[in-house]
């Protein structure tokens, strides 16, 4: 398989899971809104004084999925941005190897030059 495709796979998988969790969060939010509105219509829940319970119900049922989707999206972005850095590090290693080879050639040349002066 192509090296570039293999490097992209983890970030794509992260984006797919983030999308699925975001869809589930929206579906869960609509379900929570229906439950809250039905409870209000039936007179089982009053808006005044129960704000904490309502927010807690939303956070417990759909808030965590939004947070997980955001975290997976951030992980996908981090994985995606690391891939070019790896390519740059490969180029940097090649550049360092070329510099070391040039230094060795210079050491050989200066070694020959200084031995001619000593003779």
KAMOCOR-V876815 format. One record per residue. N is the residue number from 0. RES is the residue in one letter. SS is DSSP state (2 for helix, 1 for strand, 0 for the rest). D_FIRST is the distance of its C-alpha to the first C-alpha in Angstrom with 1 decimal. Layout:
n: (N;N)
res: (RES;RES)
ss: (SS;SS)
d_first: (D_FIRST;D_FIRST)
This chain:
n: (0;1;2;3;4;5;6;7;8;9;10;11;12;13;14;15;16;17;18;19;20;21;22;23;24;25;26;27;28;29;30;31;32;33;34;35;36;37;38;39;40;41;42;43;44;45;46;47;48;49;50;51;52;53;54;55;56;57;58;59;60;61;62;63;64;65;66;67;68;69;70;71;72;73;74;75;76;77;78;79;80;81;82;83;84;85;86;87;88;89;90;91;92;93;94;95;96;97;98;99;100;101;102;103;104;105;106;107;108;109;110;111;112;113;114;115;116;117;118)
res: (X;X;X;X;X;X;X;X;X;X;X;X;X;X;X;X;X;X;X;X;X;X;X;X;X;X;X;X;X;X;X;X;X;X;X;X;X;X;X;X;X;X;X;X;X;X;X;X;X;X;X;X;X;X;X;X;X;X;X;X;X;X;X;X;X;X;X;X;X;X;X;X;X;X;X;X;X;X;X;X;X;X;X;X;X;X;X;X;X;X;X;X;X;X;X;X;X;X;X;X;X;X;X;X;X;X;X;X;X;X;X;X;X;X;X;X;X;X;X)
ss: (0;0;2;2;2;2;2;2;2;2;2;2;2;2;2;2;2;2;2;2;2;2;2;2;2;2;2;2;2;2;2;2;2;2;2;2;2;2;2;2;2;0;0;0;0;0;0;0;0;0;2;2;2;2;2;2;2;2;2;2;2;2;2;2;2;2;2;2;2;2;2;2;2;2;2;2;2;2;2;2;2;2;2;2;2;2;2;2;2;2;2;2;2;2;2;2;2;2;2;2;2;2;2;2;2;2;2;2;2;2;2;2;2;2;2;2;2;2;0)
d_first: (0.0;3.8;6.3;8.6;7.2;7.0;10.4;11.8;11.4;14.6;16.7;16.0;17.0;20.0;21.0;20.9;23.1;25.3;25.9;26.8;29.1;30.7;31.4;32.9;35.0;36.4;37.2;38.8;40.8;42.3;43.2;44.9;46.7;48.0;49.2;51.0;52.6;53.8;55.3;57.1;58.4;59.7;61.4;59.6;58.1;59.9;58.0;60.5;60.0;56.8;54.3;52.8;52.3;50.7;48.3;47.6;46.8;44.3;42.6;42.5;41.0;38.7;38.8;36.4;33.7;34.0;33.7;30.6;29.0;30.0;28.7;25.2;25.2;26.2;23.5;20.9;22.5;22.6;18.9;18.2;20.7;19.6;16.2;18.1;20.5;17.9;17.1;20.9;21.4;19.2;21.4;24.4;23.7;23.4;26.6;28.4;27.5;29.0;32.0;32.6;32.5;35.0;37.1;37.3;38.4;41.0;42.2;42.6;44.5;46.7;47.3;48.6;50.6;52.3;53.1;54.8;56.9;58.0;59.1)
